[in-house]
Amino acid sequence: MPLLFDIFFDLYILLSTNQTHMPKIKSAKKELRKGLRRREKNIGQKDALKQLIKNFKKLVLAKKLNEAKTSLSEVYKKLDKAAKVNLIKKNKASRTKSRLSQLLSRAAR
């Protein structure tokens, strides 16, 4: 029975990824599974970060500056955390923070 499960699992991995071959060694299969889990987690975290930035920009465009200021600190926190765990690069985080603060200060004028 475990052999049948392994065959179906291998087929599932091949179909759900862009893999051209399935690893044969047990540890390599485990690494592939770990990589898939990490990829899903990273994509989810990046999507959440992008959504937070979009919401901030909507607040700025709607001239809700007090709400935007509180939202900006939350965006800063998420960007710093993402850079810390190598979800995004450190320079991208600082560049994004700079651009968002410029956006807010221009809207406040």
Z-matrix of the N, CA and C atoms (Angstrom, degrees):
N
C 1 1.450
C 2 1.537 1 112.97
N 3 1.352 2 119.18 1 -42.89
C 4 1.463 3 118.11 2 178.51
C 5 1.523 4 112.72 3 -61.33
N 6 1.323 5 117.06 4 -31.49
C 7 1.454 6 120.02 5 178.90
C 8 1.528 7 110.71 6 -63.20
N 9 1.322 8 116.85 7 -41.41
C 10 1.457 9 121.37 8 178.30
C 11 1.525 10 110.55 9 -64.02
N 12 1.330 11 116.10 10 -41.24
C 13 1.463 12 120.42 11 177.73
C 14 1.527 13 110.48 12 -61.62
N 15 1.334 14 116.51 13 -43.88
C 16 1.466 15 120.76 14 179.79
C 17 1.513 16 111.11 15 -60.77
N 18 1.305 17 117.26 16 -39.93
C 19 1.460 18 120.79 17 -179.44
C 20 1.528 19 110.29 18 -65.46
N 21 1.329 20 116.67 19 -45.10
C 22 1.464 21 119.61 20 179.57
C 23 1.521 22 111.44 21 -67.84
N 24 1.320 23 115.92 22 -37.27
C 25 1.460 24 119.09 23 178.78
C 26 1.526 25 110.56 24 -65.30
N 27 1.331 26 116.38 25 -43.11
C 28 1.460 27 120.40 26 177.61
C 29 1.516 28 110.87 27 -60.25
N 30 1.300 29 116.82 28 -41.98
C 31 1.456 30 121.45 29 178.70
C 32 1.532 31 110.52 30 -64.13
N 33 1.313 32 116.64 31 -41.54
C 34 1.464 33 121.43 32 178.25
C 35 1.531 34 110.75 33 -61.11
N 36 1.331 35 116.69 34 -45.11
C 37 1.464 36 120.73 35 179.41
C 38 1.521 37 110.43 36 -61.64
N 39 1.317 38 116.89 37 -45.28
C 40 1.455 39 120.13 38 -179.44
C 41 1.529 40 111.91 39 -61.42
N 42 1.316 41 116.55 40 -40.55
C 43 1.463 42 120.11 41 -177.41
C 44 1.522 43 112.38 42 -76.50
N 45 1.333 44 117.81 43 -30.47
C 46 1.454 45 120.13 44 -176.00
C 47 1.524 46 113.06 45 -87.79
N 48 1.313 47 118.18 46 -6.92
C 49 1.465 48 121.55 47 178.46
C 50 1.517 49 109.15 48 -125.68
N 51 1.295 50 114.26 49 178.50
C 52 1.466 51 119.46 50 176.66
C 53 1.519 52 110.68 51 -95.94
N 54 1.330 53 115.88 52 25.58
C 55 1.455 54 120.70 53 179.59
C 56 1.521 55 110.10 54 -67.78
N 57 1.319 56 116.07 55 139.37
C 58 1.451 57 119.79 56 175.55
C 59 1.520 58 110.81 57 -95.74
N 60 1.321 59 116.34 58 -17.61
C 61 1.461 60 120.51 59 177.97
C 62 1.520 61 109.02 60 -146.53
N 63 1.293 62 115.26 61 158.25
C 64 1.460 63 121.37 62 178.82
C 65 1.519 64 108.50 63 -102.83
N 66 1.331 65 118.03 64 134.77
C 67 1.461 66 119.25 65 176.79
C 68 1.529 67 111.11 66 -61.71
N 69 1.304 68 116.22 67 148.12
C 70 1.461 69 120.76 68 -179.59
C 71 1.527 70 112.45 69 -96.58
N 72 1.327 71 115.69 70 -30.86
C 73 1.456 72 120.86 71 -177.12
C 74 1.522 73 109.56 72 -79.68
N 75 1.315 74 115.99 73 139.68
C 76 1.461 75 122.20 74 -175.17
C 77 1.525 76 111.93 75 -58.23
N 78 1.323 77 117.61 76 -43.93
C 79 1.473 78 120.70 77 -178.55
C 80 1.529 79 110.74 78 -67.31
N 81 1.320 80 117.19 79 -33.53
C 82 1.464 81 120.58 80 178.12
C 83 1.525 82 110.65 81 -69.03
N 84 1.340 83 116.35 82 -36.65
C 85 1.474 84 120.04 83 175.81
C 86 1.520 85 110.20 84 -63.50
N 87 1.330 86 115.91 85 -41.32
C 88 1.461 87 120.55 86 179.71
C 89 1.535 88 110.42 87 -64.52
N 90 1.316 89 116.99 88 -41.69
C 91 1.458 90 120.91 89 178.13
C 92 1.526 91 110.77 90 -62.38
N 93 1.317 92 116.80 91 -38.01
C 94 1.454 93 120.94 92 177.47
C 95 1.521 94 110.47 93 -63.46
N 96 1.333 95 116.72 94 -44.02
C 97 1.472 96 120.25 95 177.95
C 98 1.529 97 110.74 96 -62.70
N 99 1.332 98 116.11 97 -43.24
C 100 1.462 99 120.40 98 179.27
C 101 1.531 100 110.74 99 -61.56
N 102 1.327 101 114.91 100 -41.46
C 103 1.454 102 119.68 101 179.29
C 104 1.522 103 112.31 102 -63.24
N 105 1.330 104 115.90 103 -38.54
C 106 1.468 105 119.68 104 178.51
C 107 1.529 106 111.31 105 -66.03
N 108 1.339 107 115.69 106 -41.91
C 109 1.468 108 119.25 107 177.86
C 110 1.520 109 111.27 108 -63.42
N 111 1.322 110 116.04 109 -43.00
C 112 1.470 111 120.40 110 179.58
C 113 1.521 112 110.83 111 -64.40
N 114 1.331 113 115.77 112 -39.20
C 115 1.464 114 120.05 113 179.95
C 116 1.527 115 110.91 114 -62.28
N 117 1.334 116 116.60 115 -44.97
C 118 1.463 117 120.27 116 177.87
C 119 1.519 118 111.32 117 -60.68
N 120 1.328 119 115.91 118 -43.34
C 121 1.462 120 120.63 119 -179.91
C 122 1.529 121 110.90 120 -63.91
N 123 1.335 122 116.78 121 -44.48
C 124 1.461 123 120.95 122 -179.42
C 125 1.520 124 111.53 123 -63.58
N 126 1.321 125 116.34 124 -42.40
C 127 1.468 126 120.16 125 179.26
C 128 1.520 127 109.99 126 -62.37
N 129 1.331 128 116.73 127 -42.47
C 130 1.463 129 120.50 128 178.36
C 131 1.512 130 112.15 129 -62.47
N 132 1.324 131 117.10 130 -42.75
C 133 1.461 132 120.70 131 179.93
C 134 1.523 133 111.37 132 -67.10
N 135 1.328 134 117.07 133 -39.67
C 136 1.467 135 120.00 134 178.21
C 137 1.520 136 111.03 135 -65.63
N 138 1.320 137 116.38 136 -40.60
C 139 1.461 138 120.16 137 178.25
C 140 1.526 139 111.23 138 -62.69
N 141 1.329 140 116.36 139 -41.45
C 142 1.469 141 120.58 140 178.58
C 143 1.520 142 110.58 141 -63.52
N 144 1.323 143 117.05 142 -40.66
C 145 1.460 144 121.44 143 178.79
C 146 1.523 145 110.76 144 -64.23
N 147 1.323 146 116.49 145 -44.97
C 148 1.465 147 120.51 146 178.92
C 149 1.523 148 111.35 147 -62.09
N 150 1.329 149 116.55 148 -39.47
C 151 1.464 150 120.75 149 179.74
C 152 1.522 151 110.64 150 -65.49
N 153 1.328 152 116.91 151 -39.34
C 154 1.458 153 121.55 152 178.43
C 155 1.524 154 110.78 153 -63.12
N 156 1.330 155 116.34 154 -41.71
C 157 1.470 156 120.66 155 178.68
C 158 1.526 157 110.40 156 -66.59
N 159 1.320 158 116.80 157 -41.14
C 160 1.473 159 120.03 158 177.74
C 161 1.522 160 111.14 159 -61.30
N 162 1.333 161 116.76 160 -42.84
C 163 1.462 162 120.32 161 179.24
C 164 1.520 163 110.99 162 -63.16
N 165 1.344 164 117.10 163 -39.01
C 166 1.460 165 121.00 164 177.00
C 167 1.526 166 110.56 165 -61.69
N 168 1.332 167 116.49 166 -45.72
C 169 1.468 168 120.19 167 -179.33
C 170 1.528 169 111.60 168 -63.74
N 171 1.337 170 116.34 169 -36.17
C 172 1.466 171 119.65 170 177.17
C 173 1.519 172 111.06 171 -64.68
N 174 1.335 173 116.95 172 -39.70
C 175 1.463 174 120.86 173 177.72
C 176 1.523 175 110.85 174 -63.14
N 177 1.311 176 116.88 175 -41.47
C 178 1.466 177 120.74 176 -179.98
C 179 1.524 178 110.54 177 -65.51
N 180 1.329 179 116.36 178 -44.37
C 181 1.467 180 119.71 179 179.95
C 182 1.524 181 112.20 180 -65.90
N 183 1.330 182 116.24 181 -29.76
C 184 1.467 183 120.39 182 178.25
C 185 1.529 184 111.79 183 -83.74
N 186 1.344 185 116.58 184 2.55
C 187 1.474 186 123.50 185 179.05
C 188 1.526 187 112.82 186 62.54
N 189 1.316 188 117.01 187 28.86
C 190 1.462 189 121.40 188 174.18
C 191 1.531 190 107.05 189 -93.94
N 192 1.339 191 115.06 190 75.82
C 193 1.459 192 120.65 191 -168.70
C 194 1.521 193 113.29 192 -71.70
N 195 1.328 194 118.11 193 -34.62
C 196 1.471 195 119.50 194 178.94
C 197 1.525 196 111.09 195 -65.18
N 198 1.320 197 115.95 196 -43.92
C 199 1.464 198 120.09 197 177.35
C 200 1.530 199 110.66 198 -66.34
N 201 1.332 200 115.98 199 -36.02
C 202 1.460 201 120.39 200 -179.90
C 203 1.530 202 110.86 201 -66.03
N 204 1.332 203 117.19 202 -37.21
C 205 1.470 204 120.36 203 179.02
C 206 1.522 205 111.11 204 -64.30
N 207 1.323 206 116.55 205 -42.19
C 208 1.466 207 118.71 206 178.41
C 209 1.535 208 110.38 207 -69.47
N 210 1.319 209 116.05 208 -35.10
C 211 1.459 210 120.42 209 178.36
C 212 1.530 211 110.72 210 -68.66
N 213 1.337 212 116.69 211 -33.06
C 214 1.464 213 120.53 212 -179.10
C 215 1.528 214 111.32 213 -62.83
N 216 1.328 215 116.60 214 -39.80
C 217 1.467 216 118.44 215 179.30
C 218 1.530 217 110.53 216 -65.08
N 219 1.325 218 116.97 217 -35.63
C 220 1.471 219 121.02 218 176.71
C 221 1.533 220 110.55 219 -66.71
N 222 1.320 221 116.40 220 -40.36
C 223 1.463 222 120.60 221 178.34
C 224 1.527 223 109.74 222 -64.67
N 225 1.340 224 117.11 223 -42.93
C 226 1.473 225 121.21 224 177.26
C 227 1.519 226 110.34 225 -56.96
N 228 1.313 227 115.59 226 -45.84
C 229 1.461 228 120.80 227 -177.83
C 230 1.535 229 110.60 228 -60.72
N 231 1.337 230 116.01 229 -46.16
C 232 1.467 231 120.38 230 -178.71
C 233 1.536 232 111.32 231 -66.90
N 234 1.336 233 116.79 232 -39.15
C 235 1.465 234 120.18 233 179.17
C 236 1.526 235 110.68 234 -64.68
N 237 1.340 236 116.53 235 -43.61
C 238 1.465 237 119.83 236 179.25
C 239 1.521 238 111.26 237 -63.21
N 240 1.316 239 116.94 238 -41.30
C 241 1.460 240 121.15 239 179.01
C 242 1.532 241 110.31 240 -64.86
N 243 1.335 242 116.53 241 -41.82
C 244 1.467 243 120.57 242 179.95
C 245 1.527 244 110.78 243 -63.85
N 246 1.330 245 116.91 244 -38.82
C 247 1.460 246 120.36 245 178.38
C 248 1.527 247 110.31 246 -69.94
N 249 1.316 248 116.55 247 -35.79
C 250 1.469 249 120.76 248 -178.52
C 251 1.524 250 111.59 249 -64.43
N 252 1.324 251 117.33 250 -38.93
C 253 1.469 252 120.95 251 -178.15
C 254 1.532 253 112.34 252 -96.28
N 255 1.359 254 115.39 253 15.73
C 256 1.475 255 122.67 254 176.76
C 257 1.526 256 113.56 255 61.02
N 258 1.310 257 117.01 256 30.47
C 259 1.463 258 120.50 257 172.78
C 260 1.525 259 109.04 258 -74.18
N 261 1.334 260 115.46 259 -40.16
C 262 1.460 261 122.46 260 171.74
C 263 1.521 262 106.99 261 -130.31
N 264 1.313 263 116.96 262 165.01
C 265 1.456 264 119.47 263 179.99
C 266 1.526 265 110.40 264 -78.67
N 267 1.324 266 114.67 265 154.62
C 268 1.462 267 121.58 266 -176.11
C 269 1.530 268 111.48 267 -59.56
N 270 1.334 269 116.14 268 -41.12
C 271 1.459 270 119.72 269 -178.17
C 272 1.527 271 111.49 270 -68.89
N 273 1.326 272 117.37 271 -34.24
C 274 1.467 273 120.33 272 177.41
C 275 1.521 274 110.18 273 -65.01
N 276 1.333 275 115.74 274 -38.87
C 277 1.465 276 119.59 275 179.06
C 278 1.525 277 110.42 276 -63.48
N 279 1.320 278 117.09 277 -47.26
C 280 1.462 279 119.49 278 -178.28
C 281 1.524 280 111.24 279 -68.58
N 282 1.327 281 117.54 280 -36.85
C 283 1.465 282 121.00 281 177.77
C 284 1.527 283 110.80 282 -64.05
N 285 1.332 284 116.53 283 -42.64
C 286 1.464 285 120.86 284 179.67
C 287 1.524 286 110.37 285 -65.68
N 288 1.340 287 116.84 286 -42.53
C 289 1.464 288 120.64 287 178.39
C 290 1.521 289 110.79 288 -60.64
N 291 1.310 290 116.07 289 -41.96
C 292 1.455 291 120.69 290 179.71
C 293 1.526 292 111.22 291 -63.19
N 294 1.313 293 116.16 292 -45.29
C 295 1.467 294 119.91 293 -178.51
C 296 1.523 295 111.78 294 -66.41
N 297 1.323 296 116.51 295 -37.84
C 298 1.462 297 119.10 296 179.80
C 299 1.522 298 111.62 297 -69.36
N 300 1.337 299 116.78 298 -38.67
C 301 1.470 300 118.85 299 178.36
C 302 1.527 301 110.52 300 -68.44
N 303 1.331 302 117.55 301 -35.32
C 304 1.470 303 120.78 302 175.03
C 305 1.522 304 110.36 303 -62.93
N 306 1.315 305 116.22 304 -41.90
C 307 1.463 306 121.53 305 179.30
C 308 1.526 307 110.59 306 -59.59
N 309 1.332 308 115.29 307 -43.46
C 310 1.461 309 120.27 308 -179.34
C 311 1.517 310 111.13 309 -68.12
N 312 1.328 311 118.15 310 -43.07
C 313 1.455 312 120.37 311 -178.30
C 314 1.528 313 111.45 312 -68.33
N 315 1.338 314 118.20 313 -34.40
C 316 1.465 315 120.43 314 176.62
C 317 1.522 316 111.05 315 -68.65
N 318 1.311 317 116.07 316 -35.65
C 319 1.478 318 119.42 317 179.50
C 320 1.527 319 110.70 318 -71.29
N 321 1.333 320 116.89 319 -27.52
C 322 1.465 321 120.43 320 -178.72
C 323 1.521 322 111.89 321 -75.28
N 324 1.331 323 117.55 322 -21.07
C 325 1.482 324 120.68 323 -179.33
C 326 1.493 325 112.65 324 -68.85
